[in-house]
């Protein structure tokens, strides 16, 4: 039990440092009751994803974990509805800042890949749905687009959408955002991202080479459309393109470690849960890959607000 407690203390240090890097204030406004800080609430949301608890199970677990409570400075525990209300009013831009804060803790990515995966929004048994006559072939899901560093297996950006849309709709703003914070050399993507506008973004905004598999790869160059698509037709390293499969590995790691479904009912809380899960995955990845130097630095410079 001591090892587990120490692990979650390390996670608390990571969350504290991310909040400092993202410039998150202790309280949301000056009229707050100031009973609990935003950093404490954010850690509890991330801790909830690590333990795969409901809100009630989370607080029942913390009630017996006196050491972790003392480390967090929790003189008393919040009611579970307090965390639910915090998740409902939490601005999504704040969680985006936390995710972007990882750029200060990891090496600069040179090879990135983009892909979308679905996070199920229910936990119903397909067998039971079939028995009671409910359609189970197409279950509700949150389409989540990841841009990842395929060398470090770190999620750099996350874009979520409740309704089904083409992959390129979410890819365009995601690549624009990526260009503002990272400067990779190569962007990998599958056939779903074969769009001349995405090729243009990679060359002009991202300043990276788009290693994207085109749908009409066997068609001669003079019969293809799109000036930027034609620029990659002469030389296409298919062996190097297979590095894109690493993002599929990351999707599998992400779902096996933290689950492939969320149980929240509101769209806002579903998005908050998934983003907290992404932050938890990155922290878990850094701890597992042996980034102890980062942790020592964080622990050294950690101060109480």
Number of C-alpha atoms within 10 A of each C-alpha: 7 7 8 9 14 13 14 16 17 18 21 22 20 24 23 23 24 23 23 18 17 18 13 17 13 15 15 12 9 7 7 10 9 12 11 18 17 17 21 16 16 21 22 21 23 23 20 20 23 18 12 16 15 14 17 12 14 18 19 14 12 15 13 10 13 14 14 17 16 11 12 17 13 16 11 11 14 13 11 15 11 14 17 15 11 15 20 16 10 17 12 14 9 14 19 17 16 22 23 21 19 21 16 10 16 14 10 13 19 15 20 28 26 25 20 20 17 17 20 17 19 15 11 11 10 13 10 11 13 12 10 8 8 11 11 14 9 6 12 15 19 21 20 20 20 25 24 25 25 23 13 17 20 25 26 23 20 20 17 19 15 16 9 10 10 9 18 15 10 19 20 17 14 18 20 15 14 18 18 10 12 17 17 20 15 19 25 25 24 18 12 15 23 19 18 15 16 22 26 17 19 24 15 12 17 24 16 20 17 24 22 25 21 19 13 12 11 8 11 11 15 7 8 13 11 12 12 18 20 16 13 18 16 9 7 14 11 11 8 10 16 14 16 22 14 17 26 16 12 18 19 14 15 19 15 10 15 18 15 19 17 21 13 16 10 10 14 15 20 22 21 20 20 21 23 25 25 23 25 26 23 20 20 15 18 20 17 10 11 10 14 12 9 15 18 13 11 18 15 9 9 14 10 6 7
